[in-house]
């Protein structure tokens, strides 16, 4: 089967006729962007074959918003060296015609002829579904379904089996089926599909495991019982021996002895600390006496130093007192200059203030004038805005309703023109004195009129003629004309206009008013961005600021015009310099007075200290103190020598006693006492616990329980081994029978397997794919990998689905069945290498089948070796013609 030409009209987005022609017998690449109509073309082909012409479930074919459409599809194709033409219309004009050479089929006969040819069925009612599509459902791949092949094969199974000349049917009815099913039924009683135990076999396996677990637990408890008996004997012996020897009492005695020795060492340390404190006090006294002696001996040297300091202080004071008149004069001059500079600065500031106020007054007057002008403009723009809004309100009309009104008028005009082409045409040419009457209206002279309704022509002296325009399409056109006229009148009434031109004029006036409103609003915002109230407020504020500036200028005095006044910058600079000079003079004067005070204080202090030292050097008490300090130093040095000897002897006694070892002995003996007592208490407590535990376990009869459980396990094992051997035997027998059956099936499926292997070797050179009895792709192997197609990645499943479909197409072709392969945006999940392999496969298959490949990615297929068909370009060519 080779599709040659396709024409569609009033179908989804193709309202006007669209023709896809010059299709090649092999590979055809048809491309266009999203929403360009690729899926619509595929849907049209499916509808032409799968949908009943009289079906009411094909509303999806109708162009959007066009309830009067009659979707029409024309297909020209070649099969068995004959040309077939199929024409099918839906909805408003239901029709199906099939022309095969010189033979013609119509309506149901045409549809049944196509179904028999391609191998599919029609639904009894409703829309056609996948289960009805048969062979085309397998070979025509919808967008996004390339990887889903199982159901398509199931729906086409009968036709595929027929192509194998009923061989698969013979295998399915062979006598071996009963034996296989019998063996499988007996095996399924004991094993699951994956070979796991089930039923009694599974219960015995669980019971066996439970018995083994209970036996292990009992053995563990018996072992623990024996361990506890041994432990009881050992503990009893240790406890009685400890009670007889009482080792904790020896450790307590050693602890007391160590504590007594350590207390003696502590007393020695206390005595040593007391002597150390006494020795430190003696050292402190020795240092103080030595310092006093050195002080008394150095008094004469200090007296000479103090006399020199007194002479220097009196000289420095006399020099400073001589500098006082010069410092006072500089201070007076600086104060006079400062007062003059301050007066000049105030005059300059007053003059500048008046100048600033005069400038502010001019600026405020200009600002007040600008605000007044903006207020006047804003009021004018506001008046224009209100006029534009009034005009918009008077001409307001809904643009969408006007648009619909234009569309309705356009449809009415088109339908009127169409009616004129199909209406009954009445033309007349009468003699000058002759007259006719048509529907009670006179006809004279010559003229022409188109009749859409039943009319009466009266011929005087002859009679009347009834004229009835014929054709179902004419009646439909008349109804459409009437409906469109009523719709147009209703829309005019809704809009409140008398004609479409009046509505368009109102819309134009309304849009012009809207633009005027926008322009006036923009102008108003340029002068009053914050609104009229803000502009009025700004004018009031400007007038208030202007009045305030005038009053402030009037209250500011004018400088004397006869007095020379420097600029404010010069006055400020002179004032700053005078201020700095005054600060320097005042600082110098304060520093001079401070220096005089300091020099006087230094002279007085030096004189006082020199006098005190002179009086002290001459006193008899000083001589007596010097002799007493010398005696006290000798006695104190003797006592220190005796105390150092005593400290050395006591230090040696403490070292010999080793106090750190004594502390460790005390800690060790204390821990030993506690540990020995605690160990004995733990033995007694454990003895009581073991006795109670052994009494409880002895009452349970653990060994008797163990013997009973081992007997139960032995019985369970025997029954389990019986079922295990039976299950293994049935499983082995079923595998042998199934393998034999599969070997026979493979021989009968060799034609299909041959085609699958042909394509598979291109995509996966080392792989193999087997089909099951229902001709579905099953086990897939590649190297060491083994699994099902459904376990592959999405892209790989899509590729395997396509080569499987091509293999079925080859099988059908060998059986003399028509084939057409349609691929809608397939292989979009393939990488570049796999896509290259799939191109080889498609090019090879195209030598035996016609393939229509629809895509929105033509750049991926530009090396396919066939001229592409651009849907958008085809639309443009049709529109151009």
C-alpha positions, 0 to 999 in steps of 0.5 A, a space after each residue: 500500500 502506497 499513499 500518494 495524495 492527501 487532501 483535508 478541509 474544515 478539519 481542526 486548524 485546516 479550515 481551508 483545503 490543504 493538500 499533501 501530494 507527491 508522496 514517495 513510495 518509500 521514505 517521506 520526511 514531513 516536518 513543521 514546528 509545534 502546532 503546525 498540523 503534523 498530529 492533525 494530518 496523522 489524526 486525519 488518516 486515522 479518522 479516514 480509516 478507523 471512524 465511521 462516517 456517521 459517527 457522532 464521536 468525532 467532534 475533535 475534528 471540528 475547527 474551533 468555534 465552527 459548529 457548521 463545519 463538515 470535516 472532509 478527508 480525501 486519500 489516494 493510494 495504490 495497492 495490488 497495482 490498482 489506484 484507490 480513492 477514499 473520500 469521507 466527510 463527517 458531522 454536517 455532511 456525512 458521506 463515505 465513498 471508495 473508488 477502486 479502479 472502475 469499482 465504486 463502494 459507498 457508505 458502509 460497504 466502502 468502510 467494510 472494504 477498507 477494514 478487510 483490506 488493512 485488517 482492523 474493525 469498527 466499534 459497534 458504537 462510539 469512537 474507535 479505540 486501540 482494541 479495534 485498530 488491528 494491523 494499522 494500530 501496530 504500524 501507525 505509531 502515535 506521538 509518545 507511544 513508540 515504546 508501548 507495543 504489547 497491547 498493539 500486538 495483542 490487538 493485531 494478533 489474529 492478523 499476524 497469526 493468519 500471516 503465518 499460515 495458521 501454524 501458530 494456531 496448530 501449535 496452540 491446539 496441539 495435544 501437548 498443551 493438556 499434559 503441560 497444563 496438568 504438570 503445571 497445575 500439579 507444580 503450582 500446588 507446591 511452587 510459585 511461578 518463580 520456584 518458591 514453595 507454596 501451600 503445604 510445602 511452604 507450611 512444612 518449610 516454615 514448620 521445619 525452620 520453627 522446630 529448628 529454631 526452638 531446638 536451638 533455643 532449648 539447647 542453648 537453655 540446657 547449656 546455660 543450665 549446666 554452666 550455672 550449676 558449675 558456676 554455683 559450685 565455684 562460687 560456693 567454694 570461693 565464698 566459704 574460703 573468703 568467710 574463713 580467711 576474712 582478708 579485708 580485716 588484714 587490709 583494714 589493719 594495714 590502713 590504720 598503720 599507714 594513717 598513723 605514720 602519715 599523721 606524724 609526718 603532717 606534724 613535722 610539716 606543720 612545725 616546719 611551716 611555723 619555722 619558715 614563717 619565723 625565718 621570713 619575718 627575720 629576713 624582713 626585719 634585717 632588710 628594714 634595719 639595713 635600709 635605716 642604717 644606709 639612710 642615716 649614713 647617707 644624710 650628709 650627702 643628701 644635705 649637699 645635694 639639697 643646697 645645690 637644688 635650692 640655688 638653681 630654683 632661686 636663679 630660675 625664679 628671678 629669670 622668669 619674673 623678669 619676663 612678666 612685662 613683655 608677656 602682659 603687653 602682648 596679651 593687651 595688643 591681642 585683645 584690642 585686635 580681636 575686638 576690632 576683627 569681631 566688629 568687622 565680621 558682624 558688619 560683613 555678616 549683616 551685609 551678606 544676610 541682606 543680600 541672601 534675603 534679597 536673592 531668596 525673595 527673587 527666587 520665591 517670586 519666580 517659584 510662585 509665578 511658576 506654580 501659578 502657571 502650572 495651576 492654570 495649565 492643570 485646570 485647563 488640562 483637567 477640563 480637556 480630560 473631562 471632555 475626553 472622558 465624556 466623549 468616551 462615555 458617550 461612544 463606549 462600545 465593547 471591541 470584542 463584540 464589534 469584532 464578533 459582529 464583523 466576523 458574523 457579517 463576514 460569515 453572512 457575506 461568505 454564506 450569501 456568496 456561497 448560496 448564490 453559487 448553489 441557488 436556483 438561478 431564474 433569468 427572464 427576458 420579456 416583451 415590452 407588453 408582457 409581465 410575470 409575477 414571482 411570489 406576488 412581485 411583478 417581473 418586467 423587461 429582463 433580469 435575473 434572480 437567485 432562488 433559495 426557497 420554494 417560489 411561485 411564478 405566475 404567467 398570465 393567461 397560462 397559469 402558475 409554475 412552482 419552483 422548488 430549489 433542490 439539494 440538501 446542501 441548499 436547505 442547509 445553506 438557507 438555514 445558515 443564512 437565516 441563522 446568521 441574519 438573526 445572529 447579526 440582528 441580535 448583535 446589532 441590537 445588543 450594541 445599540 447600532 443600526 449597522 456594522 459601519 455605525 458600530 465601527 464608527 462608534 468604536 473608532 470614536 471611542 478609541 480616539 476618545 480613549 487616546 485623548 484621555 490618555 494624552 490629557 492624563 499625561 499632560 496633566 501629570 507633567 504639571 500636577 504629578 501629585 494631583 490638583 490639591 497638591 498643586 493648590 497647596 504648593 501655591 499657598 505655600 509659595 505665597 506664604 514663604 514669599 510673604 515671610 521673606 519680605 518681612 524678614 528683609 524689612 526687619 534686617 537693618 542696613 549697614 552704614 553706607 559711609 563705613 568701609 565694610 570688608 567682604 564676609 570672607 575677608 572679615 572671617 579670615 581676619 577674625 580667625 587670625 585675631 582669635 588665634 593670636 589672642 588664644 596664643 597670647 592668653 595661652 602664653 600668659 597662663 603658661 607664664 603664670 603657671 611657670 612662676 607658681 611652679 618655680 616659687 613652689 620648687 624654690 620653697 620646697 628645696 629650701 624646706 627640705 635643705 633646712 630639715 636635713 641640716 637640723 636632722 644632721 646636728 641632732 644627738 638622737 641620730 647618733 644613738 639610732 645609728 649605734 642601736 641599729 648596728 647592734 640589732 643587725 648583729 643579733 638578728 644575723 645570729 638568730 637566722 643562722 640557728 633557724 636555718 640549721 633547724 629547718 635543714 634537720 626537719 626537712 631531712 626527717 620529712 624526706 626520710 618518711 616519704 609522705 607521698 608513698 604514705 598517701 598512696 598506701 592509705 588510698 591502696 589499703 582503703 580501696 582493698 578493704 572496699 573491694 574485698 567487702 564488695 566482692 564477698 557481698 556480690 558472691 553472696 547475692 549471685 549465689 542466691 540468684 543462681 539457686 533461684 534460677 536453677 530451681 525454676 529451670 529444673 521445674 521446666 524439664 528442659 531436657 524432656 522438652 528438647 527430646 520432644 522437639 527433636 522427634 517433631 523435627 525428624 517427622 517434619 523433615 521426612 514429610 518435607 523431603 517427600 514434597 521437596 522431591 515431588 516439587 523438584 521432579 514436577 519443576 524439572 518435567 515442566 521445564 523439559 516439556 516447555 523447552 520442547 514446546 518452545 523449540 517447536 514454536 521457534 521453528 514455526 516463528 522462524 519467519 518473524 524471528 528472521 526479520 527481527 534478527 535482521 533489524 536487531 543486528 544493526 542496533 545491537 550486533 551481539 544481541 538476540 530477541 525472542 518472541 513468545 507464542 503470542 508473537 510478542 517480543 519477550 526475552 532480550 539478551 546482550 552479552 551476559 545481560 538477560 532480561 525483558 524489553 520492559 526492563 530497558 531504558 525508555 529510549 531503548 524500549 522505543 527503539 526496540 518497539 520500532 524495529 519490532 513493528 518493522 519486522 511485523 511489516 516485513 512479515 505482512 508484506 511476505 503474506 501479501 498484506 498491505 503495509 503503511 508505516 506512520 511515525 509521529 515524532 518518534 525516536 526523540 529519546 535516542 542519542 546521536 549514535 543510536 539515532 544513526 543506527 535507526 536511520 540505517 534501519 528506516 532507510 532499509 525498511 523504506 525499500 519494502 514499505 512506505 514510511 511517513 515520518 512526521 517530526 518537529 526536529 528536521 535538523 536531526 533527519 537532514 542526512 536521511 537522504 530524502 527531500 523533506 516536506 515542509 508543512 508551513 511552506 505547503 500552507 503558504 503555497 496554497 494560500 498564494 494560489 
